[in-house]
Amino acid sequence: MDLSSGYPFWLIKNGLPFDYPKLEQNIQTEVAILGGGISGALVAHYLISAGIKCVVVDSRSIGLGSTCASTSLLQYEIDTPLCKLKNLVGLENAVRSYQLCAEAIETINTISRKIKYKEFEPVKSLYYAANDKDASFLKEEFEIRKQYGFQVKYLTKAQLHKQYKITAPCAILSQCASKINAYSFTHSLHQYNIKKGLQVYDRTPIKNIDHRKNNVILNTEKGYKIVANKLIYATGYEAVNYIKEKIVKLHSTYATISEQANEKTKFWKDNVLIWNTADPYLYMRTTADHRILIGGRDEEFYDPKKRDKLIDKKKNQLVKDFKKVFPSIDFIPEFTWTGTFGATEDGLPFIGHYPHLPNSYFALGFGGNGITFSLIAAQIITDLITGKKNGDAEIFSFQRI
Ligand SMILES: Cc1cc2nc3c(=O)[nH]c(=O)nc-3n(C[C@H](O)[C@H](O)[C@H](O)COP(=O)(O)OP(=O)(O)OC[C@H]3O[C@@H](n4cnc5c(N)ncnc54)[C@H](O)[C@@H]3O)c2cc1C
């Protein structure tokens, strides 16, 4: 699958920071993890920490799936607003999903400190009404989040303008959010995990997989075998190759990043993450090296050729969108990219055992919260493998197909 094109910023910034070998022999392990992006890296981190021998294998160089294209905003706010999610999955599961995403951000912070990763940066998140007709929905969303204990403030039009210089009907300001670089975080995790015994192989496509009664055999394109007791699919959107039901709708998304400003430049108050209620939504963040990153303008198709032809047009549209929000901030686009993106019907990920494939688990962090979902997947799957009860597993399980 063609997952991204153009110039994903983190790939340009960090290049290929580490070398990983190809698999060139038969091996045996307790757990094989298919996919070495951020999901595979987090799952491996939890498994290795639990003392389980595991191996990561990826067809691409590490991180070159969706992970390098990620704009890497960490939010507890799921693409489906809480006041709508409760109607899809029930109030309890909806609130719990939001709580788990909030906890995931804190846990990623803890992991970052543990592995001495420096690019995790806590910030607030600002969610504003894109037009007058979304104002009452945003108020309802604010009320339900407040009721269930999320740290939120409601900003009126005047407060929003005074504090953030944004002209919009109203906004929710959330305390819990952060910025990261998913690509460098993935490499940092792998480097840490390798020191704890993880084996990581890249440029090693798995051509076919034999799910047997007592184990799983992964056959590489070059004819080597990985024999594992369990297999975890951390294959990102390429999971559609292994699951017969249509669990995710694939589309295309776009992002553009500005040239570097000088380090004294102030963009907006507290460099909060900003997104809005439009469909598709517009979002923006700043980076540690003084750039502004804007994303959105999604198209409802997966067709890499058609998607790529639109890169230049989308860049111009995103810049125009930004100028409408912040007419007085300079934005000179430097790198633009596009990627495949996927959303599930309820906005929640699919995590856990897929009954048609024995001895396997899926860690599929789809949607705008892909990264926080990957962390939740790592926790749930590790519990399932180590035989611990996990009260949240059902919320994201395949049973809801
Ligand atoms: C433009 C864009 C912006 C985004 N912004 C955000 C954001 O702000 N916040 C957020 O939380 N999420 C965001 N996401 C989503 C997030 O990036 C993804 O959820 C996340 O990167 C998925 O990581 P992954 O490890 O599951 O998948 P991937 O990074 O795609 O890794 C899966 C790996 O599996 C490997 N693989 C698959 N099949 C095989 C096989 N047969 N053999 C060997 N290897 C195989 C692939 O090569 C691939 O490297 C964004 C995504 C895009 C595209």
The ligand as a Gaussian input file, in Angstrom:
#p B3LYP/6-31G(d) Opt

LIG

0 1
 C       -0.651000      12.992000       7.644000
 C       -0.962000      12.241000       8.883000
 C       -1.120000      12.926000      10.074000
 C       -1.399000      12.227000      11.260000
 N       -1.467000      12.938000      12.415000
 C       -1.667000      12.295000      13.586000
 C       -1.666000      12.993000      14.809000
 O       -1.508000      14.220000      14.823000
 N       -1.838000      12.303000      15.945000
 C       -2.017000      10.944000      15.956000
 O       -2.175000      10.350000      17.038000
 N       -2.012000      10.236000      14.806000
 C       -1.847000      10.873000      13.629000
 N       -1.805000      10.185000      12.452000
 C       -1.997000       8.733000      12.510000
 C       -0.725000       8.058000      12.970000
 O        0.356000       8.575000      12.242000
 C       -0.855000       6.579000      12.745000
 O       -1.930000       6.097000      13.515000
 C        0.404000       5.833000      13.185000
 O        1.552000       6.348000      12.579000
 C        0.250000       4.378000      12.809000
 O        1.412000       3.734000      13.198000
 P        1.553000       2.177000      12.966000
 O        2.813000       1.766000      13.571000
 O        0.296000       1.520000      13.414000
 O        1.554000       2.049000      11.379000
 P        2.769000       2.280000      10.369000
 O        3.642000       3.389000      10.788000
 O        2.175000       2.342000       9.008000
 O        3.601000       0.957000      10.552000
 C        3.104000      -0.284000      10.118000
 C        4.251000      -1.018000       9.507000
 O        3.834000      -2.360000       9.210000
 C        4.637000      -2.787000       8.142000
 N        4.009000      -3.957000       7.470000
 C        2.728000      -4.074000       7.061000
 N        2.547000      -5.267000       6.449000
 C        3.751000      -5.896000       6.460000
 C        4.228000      -7.147000       5.961000
 N        3.442000      -8.024000       5.319000
 N        5.531000      -7.465000       6.154000
 C        6.362000      -6.628000       6.831000
 N        5.961000      -5.427000       7.304000
 C        4.685000      -5.072000       7.131000
 C        4.699000      -1.577000       7.224000
 O        5.828000      -1.610000       6.389000
 C        4.722000      -0.402000       8.199000
 O        5.990000       0.159000       8.362000
 C       -1.535000      10.830000      11.249000
 C       -1.371000      10.126000      10.046000
 C       -1.090000      10.816000       8.881000
 C       -0.892000      10.049000       7.618000

